[in-house]
Amino acid sequence: MEDRSQRRYEHGGSSQESAGGSLPRDVAQRLKQRSQARARGDTQRASAKPAGFLRQTYALPRDEARARARDWFTRYPKAAYMTAVESWRQLDDGRIEFTMRRLPTAD
């Protein structure tokens, strides 16, 4: 029976040994370990800043909702933070539920 751990794969004209970690199962294992590390809060990045958008959801009366959204756009200008009202809806009791989104920094 053939030893699969020493199998060579041809890719793009060059050969790669499986010992180098190029097998699909090795890639899958590394991705799984990274995912588990992120879930635990372990970060391997140079910065601990979140990479995605920051979101905040509110449910306020219409006038207060407008004021809160204006405050976000004043504090976090759209041009620098990509601030936006991500979604909104009117609740049965007349309040407006909305989610504001922005980048964590203006870099």
C-alpha angles and dihedrals in degrees: 000000000000120000104235094195090071097043116129122221125204114222125169094341095306127092123232126200116226088228087073091066097251098128116110091243090054091051090047091050092051091049090049091051092049091049092050091047090053091049090053091048095249110143126194095188124110091239128044093213116123112255098214139055124299113231133194124184122207136183108199141147112274098260093046091047091054091048092049093049091048089050091054092050090048094047096039110031114216093233093057104031101026087235115187144159097250097191140344141182139174114247124219091257092056097257120129117236112201140161121221119204132194142153116263094238137017094236 
